[in-house]
């Protein structure tokens, strides 16, 4: 093992016992993080980037503590993963107990009851009262791939439609479904075939187009360029994630769903980022009164352990032959008990209500600021999945440079924020749903100060 000249990281207990405060004891990054980053550059493939140059030592509630002892306000929650908070006590207890029993058998070899219980729970929670089935996987991208497999098996058709600004993953098929070239697709082709793209409803940039009008625009393009007889599935994020937290206009999703149902096309909702109380409802589809045929979940499902799922109508989910779905680690027992514990927290602690309280805080602060700062072009999102789009006030064009400066200044001041959007001009807010509201307020103070200074 290679030795390091860096000082040992301080002993830090994670979880909600951490003091819920922003505390800077060094510059960002501190000396230990700088040493570790040098080791990272020497040992880790350069394609694996990082948003912030700090290394974590503990996290919980609404803070992350780095190896230098800085306590940062966490407005990213590992890209919407730690919705129940980092090291949630329910999750820790469940995983510890399972760890002492067994860590793996492979469900497709010798199954175990926690996998079945997760499936039963997702069948209960997801929209619709129809009979459902669930299959478990490891990551959001893997679940997306399998949802497409299931849809093709059910319909005996091949084509798949995704949308402008979409993000569905980094595997070959999911790169094809993803819209943005850099950094996700550039140089990695050729991509999977029979993937097509349609225009999304983007109210801020649609020139007043209504939801039904935007849906008809997409449907017309699909019918002309692909044809319903060739189309297995439409896949869409009810609220887009990496594409910029775009909330479609009312009526857009229902119109697409109605067309899909009428044409034997499977409607797949990618709720990887929006699922599990993140948007103030258990699933974002509920905001639009839609019941998708298949729902893909991951990220917030298991308190930070790798797990994903496809849940949907039994007649669709049962289409693949026995052995056609699965994988060595899919539905790992540690991840399954973590998911059961996390879902218990979402429901019993009413974390959807917490998400709605966070939404109110963010909307109120940025709406007040927008009145005097026209660089704030749009404020959008639901629950604890909120975003601000920055623009050139003279032209309305995206201002990616301003966005990068604001994010960098926030990072240096001890607040973790993420950027996104096809044009790189959106700051997104994804705090843990367990974050104290006063930390949300302080984090917003820092971001607004950074905006004022730039």
C-alpha positions in Angstrom: 0.0 0.0 0.0 1.3 3.4 -0.9 1.9 5.7 2.1 0.7 9.2 2.3 2.3 12.3 3.8 -1.1 13.7 4.6 -2.2 14.0 8.2 -4.8 11.4 9.2 -8.4 12.4 8.8 -10.1 13.5 12.0 -12.3 10.9 13.6 -15.9 12.0 12.7 -19.1 10.2 13.5 -21.6 10.7 10.7 -25.4 10.7 10.8 -27.8 13.1 12.3 -25.6 13.5 15.5 -23.3 15.8 13.5 -23.7 19.5 14.6 -26.0 21.0 12.0 -23.9 24.0 11.1 -21.7 25.5 8.4 -18.2 25.7 9.7 -15.0 26.6 7.8 -11.7 25.9 9.6 -9.6 25.9 6.4 -9.9 27.3 2.9 -11.8 25.1 0.5 -10.1 22.8 -0.3 -8.1 22.2 2.9 -4.6 20.7 3.0 -5.7 17.1 3.6 -8.2 17.2 0.8 -5.5 18.7 -1.5 -3.2 15.8 -0.6 -6.0 13.3 -1.3 -6.9 15.0 -4.6 -3.3 14.6 -5.7 -3.5 10.9 -5.0 -6.8 10.8 -6.8 -5.3 12.3 -9.9 -2.5 9.7 -9.8 -4.7 6.7 -9.2 -8.2 7.3 -10.6 -9.1 7.5 -14.3 -9.2 11.2 -15.3 -12.7 10.7 -16.8 -14.0 10.4 -13.2 -14.4 14.0 -12.3 -15.5 15.7 -9.1 -17.7 18.7 -8.5 -15.9 19.9 -5.4 -12.2 19.4 -4.4 -13.0 18.1 -0.9 -13.1 14.6 0.5 -15.9 13.5 2.8 -15.3 12.2 6.3 -18.8 12.2 7.7 -22.3 13.3 6.8 -25.8 13.5 8.2 -28.9 15.7 8.5 -28.1 18.6 6.2 -24.3 18.7 6.5 -21.2 17.0 5.1 -17.9 17.2 7.1 -14.7 17.0 5.1 -11.4 15.5 6.1 -10.1 18.9 7.1 -13.0 19.4 9.6 -15.0 21.8 7.5 -18.7 21.4 7.8 -20.5 22.1 4.6 -24.2 22.7 4.0 -25.4 19.9 1.7 -27.8 21.1 -1.0 -27.0 18.2 -3.3 -27.5 15.0 -1.2 -25.3 13.0 -3.6 -27.5 14.0 -6.5 -30.8 13.3 -4.8 -29.7 10.0 -3.2 -29.7 10.7 0.5 -33.3 11.9 0.8 -33.6 10.3 4.2 -30.3 11.9 5.3 -26.9 10.4 5.3 -26.4 7.5 7.8 -30.1 7.5 8.6 -30.5 5.5 11.9 -33.2 3.3 10.4 -31.0 2.4 7.4 -27.9 1.9 9.5 -29.7 -0.4 11.9 -31.3 -2.5 9.1 -28.1 -2.8 7.1 -26.0 -3.7 10.2 -28.4 -6.4 11.2 -28.4 -7.8 7.6 -24.6 -7.6 7.4 -24.4 -10.0 10.3 -26.8 -12.5 8.6 -25.5 -12.7 5.0 -24.3 -10.2 2.4 -25.2 -12.0 -0.8 -26.6 -15.2 -2.2 -27.9 -13.9 -5.6 -31.6 -13.7 -5.7 -31.8 -15.6 -9.0 -30.0 -18.5 -7.2 -31.3 -18.7 -3.7 -33.9 -15.9 -3.1 -34.6 -14.1 0.1 -37.7 -12.4 1.5 -36.4 -8.8 1.6 -36.3 -8.6 -2.2 -39.9 -9.8 -2.3 -40.9 -7.2 0.3 -39.3 -4.4 -1.6 -41.2 -5.5 -4.7 -44.5 -5.6 -2.7 -43.8 -2.2 -1.3 -43.1 -0.6 -4.7 -46.2 -2.2 -6.1 -48.2 -0.6 -3.3 -46.5 2.8 -3.5 -46.4 3.6 -7.2 -49.3 5.3 -8.9 -52.3 3.2 -10.0 -54.3 0.4 -8.4 -53.7 -2.2 -11.2 -51.9 -5.4 -10.6 -48.1 -4.8 -10.7 -44.8 -6.6 -10.7 -41.3 -5.3 -9.8 -37.8 -6.3 -10.8 -34.7 -5.0 -8.9 -31.4 -3.9 -10.3 -28.3 -1.9 -9.3 -28.4 1.5 -10.9 -30.7 3.9 -12.6 -29.1 3.3 -16.0 -29.4 -0.5 -15.6 -33.1 -0.1 -14.7 -33.7 2.1 -17.8 -32.1 -0.5 -20.0 -34.3 -3.2 -18.5 -37.4 -1.1 -18.9 -36.7 -0.8 -22.6 -36.1 -4.6 -22.8 -39.4 -5.2 -21.1 -41.3 -2.8 -23.3 -39.8 -4.3 -26.5 -40.6 -7.8 -25.3 -44.2 -6.9 -24.6 -45.0 -4.9 -27.8 -42.8 -6.9 -30.2 -41.7 -3.5 -31.5 -38.2 -1.9 -31.4 -38.2 1.9 -31.6 -37.9 4.1 -28.4 -38.6 7.8 -28.1 -36.8 10.0 -25.6 -37.0 13.8 -25.4 -34.9 16.9 -25.7 -32.8 17.7 -22.7 -33.3 14.1 -21.4 -30.8 12.3 -19.2 -31.1 8.6 -18.7 -27.6 7.3 -17.9 -24.1 6.5 -19.2 -24.4 3.0 -20.6 -24.5 2.6 -24.3 -28.3 2.5 -24.6 -28.9 5.2 -22.0 -26.3 7.4 -23.7 -28.4 7.1 -26.8 -31.5 8.1 -24.8 -29.6 11.0 -23.2 -29.7 14.3 -25.1 -26.6 16.2 -24.0 -23.3 15.4 -25.7 -20.7 16.8 -23.3 -19.8 15.2 -21.0 -22.0 12.2 -21.4 -21.8 11.1 -25.0 -19.0 12.9 -26.9 -16.5 10.4 -28.2 -18.3 7.3 -27.0 -20.3 6.2 -30.0 -21.7 4.5 -31.9 -24.8 4.3 -29.8 -27.7 1.9 -29.7 -30.0 2.0 -32.7 -33.7 2.6 -32.9 -33.6 5.5 -30.5 -35.4 8.7 -31.5 -35.9 12.1 -30.0 -39.0 14.4 -29.7 -39.4 18.0 -28.5 -40.2 18.5 -24.8 -42.5 21.0 -23.2 -40.1 23.7 -21.8 -42.4 26.5 -20.6 -39.6 29.1 -20.0 -38.4 28.7 -23.6 -41.6 27.5 -25.5 -43.0 30.9 -26.3 -46.3 30.4 -24.6 -47.0 26.9 -26.0 -49.5 25.1 -23.9 -49.0 21.6 -22.6 -51.5 20.0 -25.1 -50.0 22.0 -27.9 -46.4 20.9 -27.0 -47.7 17.3 -26.8 -49.2 17.5 -30.2 -46.0 18.9 -31.6 -44.1 15.9 -30.2 -46.8 13.4 -31.3 -46.8 14.8 -34.9 -43.0 14.3 -35.1 -43.2 10.8 -33.7 -46.0 9.8 -36.2 -44.1 11.3 -39.2 -40.6 10.1 -38.4 -41.2 6.8 -36.6 -44.8 5.6 -36.8 -46.7 4.2 -33.9 -46.6 0.7 -35.5 -42.8 0.7 -34.9 -42.7 2.3 -31.5 -42.3 0.1 -28.4 -42.0 2.9 -25.8 -41.9 6.5 -24.9 -39.5 7.2 -22.0 -39.6 10.5 -20.1 -38.7 12.1 -16.8 -41.9 13.7 -15.4 -39.6 16.5 -14.2 -36.3 16.5 -16.0 -33.2 16.2 -13.9 -29.8 16.8 -15.5 -31.6 18.6 -18.4 -32.4 21.5 -16.1 -35.2 20.5 -13.7 -37.7 21.3 -16.5 -41.3 21.0 -15.4 -43.6 20.4 -18.4 -46.7 22.5 -18.9 -49.9 21.2 -17.5 -51.5 18.8 -20.0 -48.3 17.7 -21.7 -47.8 14.4 -20.0 -51.5 13.3 -19.9 -51.7 13.9 -23.7 -48.6 11.9 -24.4 -49.9 9.1 -22.2 -53.3 9.0 -23.9 -51.7 8.8 -27.3 -49.4 6.0 -26.1 -52.3 4.0 -24.7 -54.3 4.4 -27.9 -51.3 3.1 -30.0 -50.0 0.2 -28.0 -46.9 2.1 -26.9 -45.5 1.6 -23.4 -45.3 4.8 -21.4 -42.2 4.7 -19.2 -41.7 7.3 -16.4 -38.0 7.7 -15.4 -38.4 8.7 -11.8 -34.8 8.0 -10.9 -34.2 11.5 -9.6 -37.8 12.5 -8.9 -38.9 9.5 -6.9 -39.4 9.0 -3.1 -40.8 12.2 -1.8 -38.2 14.4 -3.6 -40.8 16.5 -5.3 -43.2 16.8 -2.4 -45.2 13.7 -3.6 -44.0 10.1 -3.3 -43.6 10.2 -7.1 -43.6 13.1 -9.5 -46.1 11.4 -11.8 -48.7 12.2 -9.1 -48.3 16.0 -9.7 -49.6 15.4 -13.3 -52.3 12.8 -12.5 -50.7 10.2 -14.7 -50.3 6.5 -14.2 -47.4 5.3 -16.2 -47.2 1.7 -17.5 -43.6 1.4 -16.1 -41.9 3.4 -13.5 -38.1 3.4 -13.0 -36.7 4.2 -9.6 -33.2 4.5 -8.1 -31.3 7.2 -6.2 -33.4 7.9 -3.2 -34.7 4.4 -2.9 -32.2 2.9 -0.4 -30.5 5.6 1.6 -27.3 5.6 -0.4 -26.9 1.9 -1.1 -27.0 0.8 -4.8 -30.5 -0.3 -5.8 -32.9 0.4 -8.6 -36.2 -0.9 -9.8 -38.7 -1.2 -12.6 -42.3 -1.4 -11.5 -45.2 -1.7 -13.7 -48.3 -3.4 -15.1 -48.2 -7.1 -14.6 -49.0 -8.0 -18.2 -46.1 -5.9 -19.4 -43.6 -6.8 -16.7 -44.3 -10.5 -17.2 -43.6 -10.4 -20.9 -39.9 -11.4 -20.8 -39.1 -15.1 -20.6 -37.8 -16.6 -17.3 -34.1 -15.7 -17.0 -34.5 -12.7 -19.2 -34.3 -10.3 -16.3 -31.8 -10.3 -13.4 -28.2 -10.0 -12.6 -25.6 -11.0 -10.0 -26.0 -8.1 -7.6 -29.5 -7.0 -8.5 -31.6 -6.6 -5.4 -28.6 -7.2 -3.1 -29.9 -8.1 0.5 -28.1 -5.1 2.1 -29.7 -2.7 -0.4 -33.1 -4.3 0.0 -33.2 -3.9 3.8 -31.9 -0.4 3.4 -34.7 0.4 0.9 -37.4 -0.9 3.3 -35.9 1.2 6.1 -35.7 4.3 3.9 -39.3 3.9 2.6 -40.4 3.6 6.2 -38.7 6.9 7.0 -40.3 8.6 4.0 -43.7 7.5 5.0 -43.6 7.7 8.8 -41.7 10.9 9.0 -43.8 12.5 6.2 -40.7 13.6 4.3 -42.9 14.7 1.4 -44.2 17.5 3.6 -40.6 18.4 4.4 -39.9 18.6 0.7 -42.8 21.0 0.3 -41.5 23.2 3.1 -38.2 23.4 1.4 -39.9 24.3 -1.9 -41.6 27.3 -0.3 -38.3 28.5 1.2 -36.5 28.4 -2.2 -39.4 29.9 -4.2 -39.9 32.8 -1.7 -36.2 33.8 -1.6 -35.5 33.7 -5.3 -38.8 35.3 -6.3 -38.1 38.2 -4.0 -34.6 38.5 -5.6 -35.8 38.1 -9.1 -37.8 41.4 -8.8 -34.5 43.3 -8.7 -32.2 40.9 -10.6 -33.2 40.1 -14.2 -30.4 37.6 -14.4 -32.7 35.2 -12.6 -34.7 34.0 -15.7 -36.7 31.2 -14.2 -37.4 29.6 -10.9 -38.9 26.1 -11.2 -39.3 22.6 -9.7 -41.3 20.8 -7.1 -40.5 20.1 -3.5 -36.8 19.7 -2.7 -36.0 19.5 -6.4 -35.8 23.2 -7.3 -33.7 25.1 -9.8 -32.9 28.6 -10.9 -32.0 29.4 -14.5 -29.6 32.3 -15.1 -29.7 34.3 -18.3 -28.3 37.4 -19.9 -30.8 40.0 -19.0 -30.4 41.8 -22.3 -31.0 38.8 -24.5 -32.5 36.1 -22.4 -29.8 33.7 -23.6 -28.4 31.2 -21.1 -25.5 32.5 -19.0 -23.4 29.4 -18.2 -20.4 31.6 -17.1 -22.4 33.3 -14.4 -23.8 30.0 -13.2 -20.3 28.5 -12.9 -19.1 31.6 -10.9 -22.0 31.5 -8.5 -21.5 27.7 -7.9 -17.8 28.1 -7.3 -18.3 31.0 -4.9 -20.9 29.0 -3.0 -18.5 26.0 -2.8 -15.7 28.1 -1.4 -18.1 29.5 1.2 -19.1 26.0 2.4 -22.3 25.2 0.5 -22.6 22.2 -1.8 -24.7 23.2 -4.9 -24.9 21.5 -8.2 -25.3 22.9 -11.7 -27.2 21.3 -14.6 -29.1 22.1 -17.8 -28.4 21.5 -21.5 -26.9 25.0 -21.6 -25.1 24.8 -18.3 -26.9 27.7 -16.8 -29.0 26.2 -14.1 -28.2 25.9 -10.4 -30.2 23.0 -8.8 -31.1 22.5 -5.2 -31.5 18.9 -3.9 -31.0 19.0 -0.1 -31.7 16.0 2.0 -35.3 16.0 3.1 -34.1 15.8 6.7 -32.2 19.1 6.5 -33.1 21.7 9.1 -34.9 24.6 7.5 -32.5 27.1 9.0 -29.7 25.5 7.1 -31.7 25.8 3.9 -32.0 29.5 4.6 -28.3 29.9 5.3 -27.4 28.0 2.2 -29.7 30.3 0.1 -28.1 33.3 1.8 -24.7 32.1 0.6 -25.9 31.5 -3.0 -27.6 34.9 -3.2 -24.5 36.6 -1.9 -22.5 34.8 -4.5 -24.9 36.0 -7.2 -24.7 39.6 -5.9 -20.9 39.5 -6.0 -20.8 38.2 -9.6 
